[in-house]
């Protein structure tokens, strides 16, 4: 796929712009992640998806970027902790 897709993208420039423009807007609007945990999680997941797609198209790996996004923007430990607290609060008391 990393050899055929770039040729297809070169032949269809408008489709390429359509697929890659959300990544540009995510990068430009990354400061929105400073507004709170939810916007940070959405921006982080979007950037993770963007790096994954770039990895498929170009055959490149961005492991350090992906780990940093998971740690600082998506903040998985916080969401797991919050989910555990929510489950504990919803259990009926004996």
BELRA-V256024 format. One record per residue. N is the residue number from 1. OMEGA is omega in whole degrees, -180 to 180 (* if undefined). Layout:
{{N/OMEGA} {N/OMEGA}}
This chain:
{{1/-179} {2/178} {3/-177} {4/-175} {5/178} {6/178} {7/179} {8/179} {9/178} {10/180} {11/-178} {12/-174} {13/-179} {14/176} {15/178} {16/178} {17/180} {18/-178} {19/-174} {20/-180} {21/176} {22/178} {23/178} {24/179} {25/175} {26/179} {27/-179} {28/-177} {29/-179} {30/179} {31/177} {32/179} {33/179} {34/-177} {35/179} {36/-176} {37/-179} {38/176} {39/178} {40/179} {41/179} {42/178} {43/180} {44/179} {45/177} {46/179} {47/175} {48/178} {49/179} {50/180} {51/177} {52/180} {53/177} {54/177} {55/178} {56/-175} {57/-173} {58/-178} {59/180} {60/177} {61/178} {62/-174} {63/-179} {64/179} {65/-178} {66/178} {67/179} {68/176} {69/179} {70/-177} {71/-170} {72/-179} {73/-179} {74/175} {75/-177} {76/179} {77/179} {78/-178} {79/176} {80/178} {81/-180} {82/177} {83/178} {84/178} {85/180} {86/178} {87/179} {88/-179} {89/-177} {90/179} {91/177} {92/179} {93/178} {94/*}}
